[in-house]
């Protein structure tokens, strides 16, 4: 383990910790350690950050096989300085013929994007890549992990994946971001929460994403804005599922109090969901969006889904209807719909042969 304090990293608002953190990680990446009986050289290591608020005026770039670990989600905070105008933390991405970073870990810290101090919409954590030099038994994918990290106050994405991943995101929180989570190919996402996003809490627009035990709440809700972040009302979905998806699924996930639909499926095909909940969404108006909204989306399969509502101020009813199909949303299959509300279960035209409803409770 490498103690970043040995490179001058400390919770002092008068210093720029970015170059110091990067120097500690470069030292870890360049060490040549002989390991195992085959004598192969290995590189990388764990860099430990101290507690406190660590200001950075340059992006934190995690190199190959390096773990960057703090003292806790609420103990170590990396905060973007005014004018950083870049992602706060990212894995190394090749600009030449070398490989992108592989096997990186980010854990036990908080990232504050300081959106009001930036120009444009910048992301908190950008993770992964897809340019690797595979030799022998080396795998091609990124094989990265993010665990127990909170990102807040970023006008772009809280967490953005890029390239082929074969990665794990777990126990993450994204609050007051433009978009909470946008994972990329072959990423397992578990126990992650997006709160008060300006747009969607989660965007699922690539194949091989496996979502479980996640929650999105207050997406697109005006009045919950952070300085530098403004709610985008017509994009305030709990989950936005789009594109031609193969192997992308969600299980035991919850959407609550979004300004628009809890779950929006658009311009794509091939999503599988089970044990999904949509609770008290469509705050923009009871007839604007249902719990589950399909627009030009085909071949989705949903099972054991729930649509429930509550009475708002003045007995206003949110999420009036359960399911809507628009613009050639056909061949979608829904099994076991539970709808508790005064609206109808299926709104608008159901295209011929497009939907099967069984065991529905109205």
C-alpha positions as a Markdown table, in Angstrom:
| # | Residue | x | y | z |
|---|---|---|---|---|
| 1 | Unk | 0.0 | 0.0 | 0.0 |
| 2 | Unk | 1.2 | 3.5 | -0.8 |
| 3 | Unk | 0.2 | 6.3 | 1.5 |
| 4 | Unk | -0.7 | 9.4 | -0.6 |
| 5 | Unk | 0.2 | 11.6 | 2.3 |
| 6 | Unk | 3.8 | 10.7 | 1.5 |
| 7 | Unk | 3.4 | 12.6 | -1.8 |
| 8 | Unk | 2.1 | 15.7 | 0.0 |
| 9 | Unk | -1.7 | 14.9 | -0.3 |
| 10 | Unk | -3.5 | 16.5 | 2.6 |
| 11 | Unk | -6.8 | 18.3 | 3.4 |
| 12 | Unk | -5.6 | 21.8 | 2.9 |
| 13 | Unk | -7.8 | 24.2 | 0.9 |
| 14 | Unk | -4.8 | 26.2 | -0.2 |
| 15 | Unk | -3.1 | 23.4 | -2.2 |
| 16 | Unk | -3.9 | 21.5 | -5.4 |
| 17 | Unk | -4.0 | 17.8 | -4.5 |
| 18 | Unk | -4.5 | 16.6 | -8.1 |
| 19 | Unk | -0.8 | 16.5 | -9.2 |
| 20 | Unk | 0.1 | 14.9 | -5.8 |
| 21 | Unk | -2.5 | 12.1 | -6.1 |
| 22 | Unk | -1.6 | 11.5 | -9.7 |
| 23 | Unk | 2.1 | 11.3 | -8.7 |
| 24 | Unk | 1.3 | 8.7 | -6.1 |
| 25 | Unk | -0.6 | 6.6 | -8.6 |
| 26 | Unk | 2.1 | 6.9 | -11.2 |
| 27 | Unk | 4.6 | 5.6 | -8.7 |
| 28 | Unk | 2.4 | 2.6 | -8.0 |
| 29 | Unk | 1.9 | 1.9 | -11.7 |
| 30 | Unk | 5.6 | 2.0 | -12.5 |
| 31 | Unk | 6.8 | -0.3 | -9.7 |
| 32 | Unk | 8.3 | -3.5 | -11.1 |
| 33 | Unk | 7.6 | -6.3 | -8.7 |
| 34 | Unk | 8.7 | -9.9 | -9.3 |
| 35 | Unk | 5.8 | -12.3 | -8.4 |
| 36 | Unk | 5.2 | -16.0 | -8.7 |
| 37 | Unk | 7.4 | -18.8 | -9.9 |
| 38 | Unk | 7.2 | -17.7 | -13.5 |
| 39 | Unk | 9.1 | -14.5 | -12.7 |
| 40 | Unk | 6.7 | -12.2 | -14.6 |
| 41 | Unk | 6.8 | -8.6 | -13.8 |
| 42 | Unk | 3.6 | -7.1 | -12.4 |
| 43 | Unk | 2.7 | -3.4 | -12.0 |
| 44 | Unk | 0.2 | -1.5 | -9.9 |
| 45 | Unk | -0.8 | -1.2 | -6.3 |
| 46 | Unk | -3.1 | 0.5 | -3.8 |
| 47 | Unk | -2.9 | 4.2 | -3.1 |
| 48 | Unk | -4.6 | 5.2 | 0.1 |
| 49 | Unk | -6.0 | 8.7 | 0.4 |
| 50 | Unk | -6.3 | 10.5 | 3.8 |
| 51 | Unk | -9.7 | 11.8 | 5.2 |
| 52 | Unk | -10.8 | 15.3 | 4.6 |
| 53 | Unk | -11.6 | 17.5 | 1.6 |
| 54 | Unk | -9.0 | 17.2 | -1.1 |
| 55 | Unk | -9.2 | 20.0 | -3.7 |
| 56 | Unk | -8.0 | 19.2 | -7.3 |
| 57 | Unk | -7.5 | 21.5 | -10.2 |
| 58 | Unk | -6.5 | 18.7 | -12.6 |
| 59 | Unk | -8.3 | 15.5 | -13.4 |
| 60 | Unk | -7.4 | 12.5 | -11.3 |
| 61 | Unk | -6.3 | 9.8 | -13.9 |
| 62 | Unk | -6.1 | 6.2 | -12.5 |
| 63 | Unk | -3.5 | 4.2 | -14.4 |
| 64 | Unk | -3.2 | 0.5 | -15.2 |
| 65 | Unk | -3.8 | -1.9 | -12.3 |
| 66 | Unk | -4.0 | 0.8 | -9.6 |
| 67 | Unk | -6.5 | 1.0 | -6.8 |
| 68 | Unk | -7.5 | 4.5 | -5.4 |
| 69 | Unk | -9.1 | 4.1 | -2.0 |
| 70 | Unk | -10.2 | 6.6 | 0.6 |
| 71 | Unk | -11.1 | 6.3 | 4.3 |
| 72 | Unk | -14.9 | 6.2 | 3.7 |
| 73 | Unk | -17.7 | 7.5 | 1.5 |
| 74 | Unk | -18.3 | 10.4 | 3.9 |
| 75 | Unk | -14.7 | 10.7 | 5.2 |
| 76 | Unk | -12.5 | 11.3 | 2.0 |
| 77 | Unk | -13.9 | 13.9 | -0.4 |
| 78 | Unk | -12.3 | 14.8 | -3.7 |
| 79 | Unk | -13.7 | 18.2 | -4.8 |
| 80 | Unk | -13.2 | 19.9 | -8.2 |
| 81 | Unk | -11.6 | 23.3 | -8.0 |
| 82 | Unk | -13.3 | 26.1 | -9.9 |
| 83 | Unk | -12.5 | 25.9 | -13.6 |
| 84 | Unk | -11.5 | 22.2 | -13.6 |
| 85 | Unk | -13.8 | 21.7 | -16.6 |
| 86 | Unk | -13.1 | 18.0 | -16.9 |
| 87 | Unk | -14.2 | 14.7 | -15.4 |
| 88 | Unk | -13.0 | 14.7 | -11.8 |
| 89 | Unk | -11.8 | 11.0 | -11.8 |
| 90 | Unk | -11.2 | 8.8 | -14.8 |
| 91 | Unk | -9.3 | 5.7 | -15.8 |
| 92 | Unk | -6.4 | 6.2 | -18.2 |
| 93 | Unk | -7.4 | 6.2 | -21.8 |
| 94 | Unk | -4.8 | 5.6 | -24.5 |
| 95 | Unk | -3.9 | 8.4 | -26.8 |
| 96 | Unk | -1.4 | 6.3 | -28.8 |
| 97 | Unk | -0.7 | 2.6 | -29.3 |
| 98 | Unk | -0.5 | 1.7 | -25.7 |
| 99 | Unk | -3.4 | 0.0 | -23.8 |
| 100 | Unk | -6.1 | 1.7 | -21.8 |
| 101 | Unk | -6.0 | 1.0 | -18.1 |
| 102 | Unk | -7.1 | -2.4 | -16.8 |
| 103 | Unk | -8.0 | -3.8 | -13.4 |
| 104 | Unk | -8.6 | -0.5 | -11.6 |
| 105 | Unk | -10.5 | 0.0 | -8.3 |
| 106 | Unk | -12.1 | 3.1 | -6.9 |
| 107 | Unk | -13.5 | 2.8 | -3.4 |
| 108 | Unk | -14.5 | 4.4 | -0.2 |
| 109 | Unk | -14.7 | 8.1 | -1.1 |
| 110 | Unk | -16.9 | 10.9 | -2.3 |
| 111 | Unk | -16.5 | 13.0 | -5.5 |
| 112 | Unk | -17.9 | 16.6 | -5.5 |
| 113 | Unk | -18.1 | 18.0 | -9.1 |
| 114 | Unk | -18.6 | 21.6 | -7.9 |
| 115 | Unk | -21.0 | 22.2 | -10.9 |
| 116 | Unk | -21.4 | 25.9 | -10.2 |
| 117 | Unk | -17.7 | 26.4 | -10.6 |
| 118 | Unk | -17.4 | 24.7 | -14.0 |
| 119 | Unk | -18.2 | 25.8 | -17.6 |
| 120 | Unk | -20.3 | 23.1 | -19.3 |
| 121 | Unk | -21.5 | 19.7 | -18.2 |
| 122 | Unk | -18.8 | 17.6 | -16.7 |
| 123 | Unk | -18.9 | 14.1 | -15.3 |
| 124 | Unk | -17.9 | 12.9 | -11.9 |
| 125 | Unk | -16.4 | 9.4 | -12.6 |
| 126 | Unk | -15.6 | 8.2 | -16.1 |
| 127 | Unk | -14.6 | 4.5 | -16.0 |
| 128 | Unk | -13.2 | 2.1 | -18.5 |
| 129 | Unk | -12.0 | 1.9 | -22.1 |
| 130 | Unk | -11.6 | -0.7 | -24.8 |
| 131 | Unk | -8.1 | -0.6 | -26.3 |
| 132 | Unk | -6.0 | -3.4 | -24.7 |
| 133 | Unk | -3.0 | -5.4 | -25.8 |
| 134 | Unk | -4.0 | -9.0 | -24.9 |
| 135 | Unk | -1.1 | -11.4 | -24.6 |
| 136 | Unk | -1.2 | -15.0 | -23.5 |
| 137 | Unk | -4.1 | -15.5 | -21.1 |
| 138 | Unk | -4.7 | -11.7 | -20.7 |
| 139 | Unk | -8.3 | -10.8 | -21.1 |
| 140 | Unk | -9.4 | -7.9 | -23.3 |
| 141 | Unk | -12.0 | -6.2 | -21.1 |
| 142 | Unk | -11.4 | -3.6 | -18.5 |
| 143 | Unk | -12.2 | -5.7 | -15.4 |
| 144 | Unk | -12.6 | -2.6 | -13.2 |
| 145 | Unk | -14.5 | -2.1 | -9.9 |
| 146 | Unk | -16.1 | 0.8 | -8.2 |
| 147 | Unk | -17.3 | 0.2 | -4.7 |
| 148 | Unk | -18.8 | 2.5 | -2.0 |
| 149 | Unk | -18.4 | 5.8 | -3.8 |
| 150 | Unk | -20.7 | 8.8 | -3.8 |
| 151 | Unk | -20.7 | 11.4 | -6.6 |
| 152 | Unk | -22.7 | 14.6 | -6.2 |
| 153 | Unk | -23.0 | 18.0 | -7.7 |
| 154 | Unk | -22.0 | 17.1 | -11.3 |
| 155 | Unk | -23.9 | 18.7 | -14.3 |
| 156 | Unk | -22.9 | 15.7 | -16.5 |
| 157 | Unk | -23.0 | 12.1 | -15.4 |
| 158 | Unk | -22.4 | 10.9 | -11.9 |
| 159 | Unk | -20.9 | 7.6 | -13.2 |
| 160 | Unk | -20.2 | 7.1 | -16.9 |
| 161 | Unk | -18.9 | 3.9 | -18.4 |
| 162 | Unk | -17.0 | 3.7 | -21.6 |
| 163 | Unk | -15.8 | 0.7 | -23.7 |
| 164 | Unk | -16.1 | -3.0 | -23.0 |
| 165 | Unk | -16.0 | -3.4 | -19.3 |
| 166 | Unk | -16.5 | -6.8 | -17.7 |
| 167 | Unk | -16.7 | -4.6 | -14.6 |
| 168 | Unk | -18.6 | -4.3 | -11.3 |
| 169 | Unk | -20.2 | -1.1 | -9.9 |
| 170 | Unk | -21.7 | -1.6 | -6.4 |
| 171 | Unk | -22.9 | 0.3 | -3.4 |
| 172 | Unk | -22.7 | 3.7 | -5.3 |
| 173 | Unk | -24.7 | 6.9 | -4.8 |
| 174 | Unk | -25.2 | 9.7 | -7.4 |
| 175 | Unk | -27.0 | 12.8 | -6.0 |
| 176 | Unk | -27.6 | 16.1 | -7.8 |
| 177 | Unk | -26.1 | 15.1 | -11.1 |
| 178 | Unk | -27.3 | 15.6 | -14.7 |
| 179 | Unk | -27.6 | 11.8 | -15.1 |
| 180 | Unk | -27.0 | 9.5 | -12.2 |
| 181 | Unk | -25.6 | 6.3 | -13.9 |
| 182 | Unk | -24.8 | 5.4 | -17.5 |
| 183 | Unk | -22.9 | 2.1 | -17.5 |
| 184 | Unk | -21.4 | 0.6 | -20.7 |
| 185 | Unk | -21.1 | -2.9 | -22.1 |
| 186 | Unk | -20.8 | -5.9 | -19.7 |
| 187 | Unk | -21.2 | -4.1 | -16.5 |
| 188 | Unk | -22.9 | -5.5 | -13.3 |
| 189 | Unk | -24.5 | -2.7 | -11.3 |
| 190 | Unk | -25.8 | -3.6 | -7.8 |
| 191 | Unk | -27.2 | -1.6 | -4.9 |
| 192 | Unk | -26.8 | 1.8 | -6.6 |
| 193 | Unk | -29.0 | 4.9 | -5.9 |
| 194 | Unk | -29.6 | 7.9 | -8.1 |
| 195 | Unk | -31.2 | 10.8 | -6.2 |
| 196 | Unk | -32.5 | 14.2 | -7.6 |
| 197 | Unk | -31.0 | 13.8 | -11.0 |
| 198 | Unk | -31.6 | 16.7 | -13.4 |
| 199 | Unk | -32.5 | 14.1 | -16.1 |
| 200 | Unk | -32.8 | 10.3 | -15.9 |
| 201 | Unk | -31.5 | 8.5 | -12.8 |
| 202 | Unk | -30.2 | 5.6 | -14.9 |
| 203 | Unk | -29.6 | 5.4 | -18.7 |
| 204 | Unk | -29.4 | 1.9 | -20.0 |
| 205 | Unk | -28.3 | 2.1 | -23.7 |
| 206 | Unk | -25.8 | -0.7 | -24.2 |
| 207 | Unk | -25.9 | -4.4 | -24.3 |
| 208 | Unk | -24.8 | -6.7 | -21.4 |
| 209 | Unk | -25.8 | -4.4 | -18.5 |
| 210 | Unk | -27.0 | -6.2 | -15.4 |
| 211 | Unk | -28.9 | -4.0 | -13.0 |
| 212 | Unk | -30.1 | -5.3 | -9.6 |
| 213 | Unk | -31.4 | -3.8 | -6.3 |
| 214 | Unk | -31.2 | -0.2 | -7.5 |
| 215 | Unk | -33.3 | 2.9 | -6.9 |
| 216 | Unk | -33.9 | 6.2 | -8.6 |
| 217 | Unk | -35.9 | 9.0 | -6.9 |
| 218 | Unk | -36.9 | 12.6 | -7.7 |
| 219 | Unk | -35.6 | 12.6 | -11.2 |
| 220 | Unk | -36.2 | 15.9 | -13.0 |
| 221 | Unk | -38.0 | 17.4 | -10.0 |
| 222 | Unk | -37.8 | 21.2 | -10.1 |
| 223 | Unk | -37.1 | 22.7 | -6.7 |
| 224 | Unk | -34.4 | 20.1 | -6.0 |
| 225 | Unk | -31.8 | 21.8 | -8.2 |
| 226 | Unk | -28.2 | 22.3 | -7.1 |
| 227 | Unk | -26.2 | 25.4 | -8.0 |
| 228 | Unk | -25.1 | 24.8 | -11.6 |
| 229 | Unk | -27.6 | 22.0 | -12.2 |
| 230 | Unk | -31.1 | 22.6 | -13.6 |
| 231 | Unk | -33.9 | 20.0 | -13.8 |
| 232 | Unk | -34.7 | 18.8 | -17.4 |
| 233 | Unk | -38.4 | 18.2 | -17.0 |
| 234 | Unk | -39.1 | 16.1 | -20.1 |
| 235 | Unk | -36.1 | 13.9 | -19.4 |
| 236 | Unk | -37.0 | 13.3 | -15.7 |
| 237 | Unk | -37.4 | 9.5 | -15.9 |
| 238 | Unk | -36.4 | 7.1 | -13.2 |
| 239 | Unk | -34.9 | 4.7 | -15.8 |
| 240 | Unk | -34.4 | 5.5 | -19.5 |
| 241 | Unk | -34.0 | 2.3 | -21.6 |
| 242 | Unk | -33.1 | 2.8 | -25.2 |
| 243 | Unk | -31.3 | 1.3 | -28.2 |
| 244 | Unk | -30.9 | -2.2 | -29.5 |
| 245 | Unk | -30.0 | -4.1 | -26.3 |
| 246 | Unk | -28.9 | -7.7 | -26.1 |
| 247 | Unk | -28.5 | -9.3 | -22.6 |
| 248 | Unk | -29.4 | -6.1 | -20.7 |
| 249 | Unk | -31.7 | -6.7 | -17.7 |
| 250 | Unk | -32.9 | -5.2 | -14.5 |
| 251 | Unk | -34.2 | -7.0 | -11.3 |
| 252 | Unk | -35.6 | -5.7 | -8.1 |
| 253 | Unk | -35.3 | -2.0 | -9.1 |
| 254 | Unk | -37.4 | 0.9 | -7.9 |
| 255 | Unk | -38.4 | 4.2 | -9.5 |
| 256 | Unk | -40.0 | 6.8 | -7.2 |
| 257 | Unk | -41.3 | 10.4 | -7.6 |
| 258 | Unk | -39.9 | 11.1 | -11.0 |
| 259 | Unk | -41.3 | 14.1 | -12.9 |
| 260 | Unk | -42.0 | 11.8 | -15.9 |
| 261 | Unk | -42.5 | 8.0 | -16.2 |
| 262 | Unk | -40.7 | 5.7 | -13.7 |
| 263 | Unk | -39.6 | 3.5 | -16.6 |
| 264 | Unk | -39.3 | 4.8 | -20.2 |
| 265 | Unk | -38.5 | 2.5 | -23.1 |
| 266 | Unk | -37.8 | 4.2 | -26.4 |
| 267 | Unk | -36.4 | 3.5 | -29.9 |
| 268 | Unk | -35.0 | 0.1 | -29.3 |
| 269 | Unk | -35.5 | -3.5 | -28.5 |
| 270 | Unk | -34.6 | -6.5 | -26.3 |
| 271 | Unk | -34.8 | -5.5 | -22.6 |
| 272 | Unk | -35.7 | -8.0 | -19.8 |
| 273 | Unk | -37.0 | -6.9 | -16.4 |
| 274 | Unk | -38.4 | -8.6 | -13.3 |
| 275 | Unk | -39.7 | -7.4 | -10.0 |
| 276 | Unk | -39.7 | -3.8 | -11.0 |
| 277 | Unk | -41.5 | -1.1 | -9.0 |
| 278 | Unk | -42.8 | 2.3 | -10.2 |
| 279 | Unk | -44.1 | 4.4 | -7.3 |
| 280 | Unk | -45.8 | 7.8 | -7.5 |
| 281 | Unk | -44.1 | 9.0 | -10.7 |
| 282 | Unk | -45.4 | 11.4 | -13.3 |
| 283 | Unk | -45.3 | 14.5 | -11.1 |
| 284 | Unk | -45.7 | 16.7 | -14.1 |
| 285 | Unk | -49.4 | 15.8 | -14.4 |
| 286 | Unk | -51.4 | 12.7 | -13.9 |
| 287 | Unk | -52.1 | 12.1 | -17.6 |
| 288 | Unk | -48.6 | 13.1 | -18.9 |
| 289 | Unk | -46.8 | 9.8 | -18.3 |
| 290 | Unk | -47.7 | 6.4 | -16.9 |
| 291 | Unk | -45.6 | 4.1 | -14.7 |
| 292 | Unk | -44.2 | 2.2 | -17.7 |
| 293 | Unk | -44.0 | 4.1 | -21.0 |
| 294 | Unk | -43.1 | 2.4 | -24.3 |
| 295 | Unk | -42.4 | 4.6 | -27.3 |
| 296 | Unk | -41.3 | 2.8 | -30.5 |
| 297 | Unk | -39.8 | 0.0 | -28.4 |
| 298 | Unk | -40.2 | -3.7 | -29.2 |
| 299 | Unk | -39.5 | -7.1 | -27.8 |
| 300 | Unk | -39.2 | -6.1 | -24.1 |
| 301 | Unk | -40.2 | -8.7 | -21.5 |
| 302 | Unk | -41.3 | -7.6 | -18.1 |
| 303 | Unk | -42.5 | -9.9 | -15.3 |
| 304 | Unk | -43.9 | -9.2 | -11.8 |
| 305 | Unk | -44.0 | -5.5 | -12.1 |
| 306 | Unk | -45.8 | -3.1 | -9.8 |
| 307 | Unk | -47.5 | 0.3 | -10.4 |
| 308 | Unk | -48.6 | 2.2 | -7.3 |
| 309 | Unk | -49.4 | 5.8 | -6.4 |
| 310 | Unk | -49.9 | 8.1 | -3.5 |
| 311 | Unk | -51.9 | 11.2 | -3.0 |
| 312 | Unk | -49.9 | 14.4 | -3.3 |
| 313 | Unk | -50.7 | 17.8 | -1.8 |
| 314 | Unk | -54.3 | 18.7 | -2.3 |
| 315 | Unk | -55.1 | 15.0 | -2.9 |
| 316 | Unk | -53.4 | 15.2 | -6.3 |
| 317 | Unk | -52.9 | 11.8 | -7.8 |
| 318 | Unk | -49.6 | 10.9 | -9.4 |
| 319 | Unk | -48.9 | 8.1 | -11.9 |
| 320 | Unk | -52.5 | 7.8 | -13.0 |
| 321 | Unk | -52.0 | 4.9 | -15.4 |
| 322 | Unk | -49.8 | 1.8 | -15.4 |
| 323 | Unk | -48.7 | 1.1 | -19.0 |
| 324 | Unk | -48.7 | 3.1 | -22.3 |
| 325 | Unk | -47.7 | 2.0 | -25.8 |
| 326 | Unk | -46.9 | 4.6 | -28.5 |
| 327 | Unk | -45.6 | 4.7 | -32.0 |
| 328 | Unk | -45.2 | 1.0 | -33.0 |
| 329 | Unk | -44.3 | -0.2 | -29.6 |
| 330 | Unk | -45.0 | -3.8 | -30.5 |
| 331 | Unk | -44.2 | -7.4 | -29.4 |
| 332 | Unk | -43.6 | -6.3 | -25.8 |
| 333 | Unk | -44.6 | -8.9 | -23.2 |
| 334 | Unk | -45.8 | -8.1 | -19.7 |
| 335 | Unk | -46.6 | -10.8 | -17.2 |
| 336 | Unk | -48.0 | -10.2 | -13.7 |
| 337 | Unk | -48.8 | -6.5 | -13.7 |
| 338 | Unk | -50.1 | -5.2 | -10.3 |
| 339 | Unk | -51.7 | -1.7 | -10.7 |
| 340 | Unk | -53.1 | 0.1 | -7.7 |
| 341 | Unk | -54.7 | 3.3 | -8.8 |
| 342 | Unk | -57.8 | 4.9 | -10.4 |
| 343 | Unk | -56.3 | 5.0 | -13.9 |
| 344 | Unk | -56.5 | 2.2 | -16.4 |
| 345 | Unk | -53.9 | -0.5 | -16.6 |
| 346 | Unk | -53.1 | -0.2 | -20.3 |
| 347 | Unk | -53.4 | 3.3 | -21.9 |
| 348 | Unk | -53.6 | 4.0 | -25.6 |
| 349 | Unk | -53.5 | 1.5 | -28.4 |
| 350 | Unk | -52.2 | -2.0 | -27.9 |
| 351 | Unk | -50.7 | -3.0 | -31.2 |
| 352 | Unk | -51.9 | -6.4 | -32.6 |
| 353 | Unk | -50.0 | -9.2 | -31.1 |
| 354 | Unk | -47.7 | -6.8 | -29.2 |
| 355 | Unk | -48.5 | -7.4 | -25.5 |
| 356 | Unk | -49.6 | -10.3 | -23.3 |
| 357 | Unk | -51.1 | -9.4 | -19.9 |
| 358 | Unk | -51.6 | -12.2 | -17.4 |
| 359 | Unk | -52.5 | -12.3 | -13.7 |
| 360 | Unk | -53.0 | -8.5 | -13.7 |
| 361 | Unk | -54.5 | -7.0 | -10.6 |
| 362 | Unk | -56.3 | -3.7 | -11.2 |
